[in-house]
Amino acid sequence: MDKFKQLESFVSVATRGSLAAAARAEGVAPAIVGRRLDALEERLGVKLMVRTTRRIALTHEGSAFLEDCQRLLADLSNAEASVSAGGVKASGHLRVTAPAGFGRRHVAPLVPRFRALHEDVTISLNLSDRVVDVAGEGYDCAVRVGDFPDSSLVSVRLADNRRLCVATPDYLKRRGTPNHPNDLAKHDCLTLSSEASQTRGWAFRVGDEILHIRPSGPLDCSDGQVLHNWCLQGLGIAWRSTWEVEGEIAEDRLVEVLAEFSAPPNGIYAVFPQRKHLPLRVRLWIDFLKHHYAQARFWKGV
């Protein structure tokens, strides 16, 4: 129980931003929350937070541990709710949001299948490359591709995702092949516009570090599918996910460049607001996505 309370307090402080706010939420004195955090760090032998009188900042280890703790607490809550729910049927309205391109290919086809299993659930699906405020805009769940900075949301990793730079053979014949990420400054790069979700730019591994570059070019768009189509027309280099371009690469319509600098895979996540009791329809939807995304044949359209 002490370990569980330590984890709960750690997540509460990290997501609320202060010991005082976490203590108010738990109905205890701030000193108690502070002692729990001290005990947790001592037990793990690592510093999770830098605490000052003004603010709380997570260390690198703390950020990674936060994601694991959120997932663990969510799984525990789901397990308890599954037992208590028993044979209760899912019902109500489910509001889901996802990136436009990924959502068209890998979320929208699953919505009717889920609805067929749970006929008392109605579903609204929003597809947008804008970073949607899940809690503020009233969504039950968002599917996010790539890392995300909002620690106020609980995340469940559904699958891995790798991004790569691609161009047509014709473009590379005309403009040459970049040999280093810095060479992208000399090329026409097809990028998401500023209001879209790719806030940190394109990621590459250079040596032991991850390098983020915000390339530019004569064309940008808020819709990833349009960038994909422009790339296929030979208009520039695009940074796309494997689920979008592996078919064209296999057919030699696109060529991967800078492969030796590919960053490690990031994730495909289901994220949802912090809630003490997650509605059954949301839990079932997340489990449904996780089940399908775990199957290799799903990504091949089988």
Secondary structure by P-SEA (a helix, b strand, c coil): caaaaaaaaaaaaaaaccaaaaaaaacccaaaaaaaaaaaaaaacccccccccccccccaaaaaaaaaaaaaaaaaaaaaaaaaacccccccbbbbbccccccccccccaaaaaaaacccbbbbbbbcccccccccccccbbbbccccccccbbbbbcbbbbbbbbbcaaaaaacccccccccccccccccccccccccccbbbbcccbbbbbbcccccccccaaaaaaaaaaccccccccccccaaaaaaccccccccccccccccccccccccccccaaaaaaaaaaaaaaacccccccc
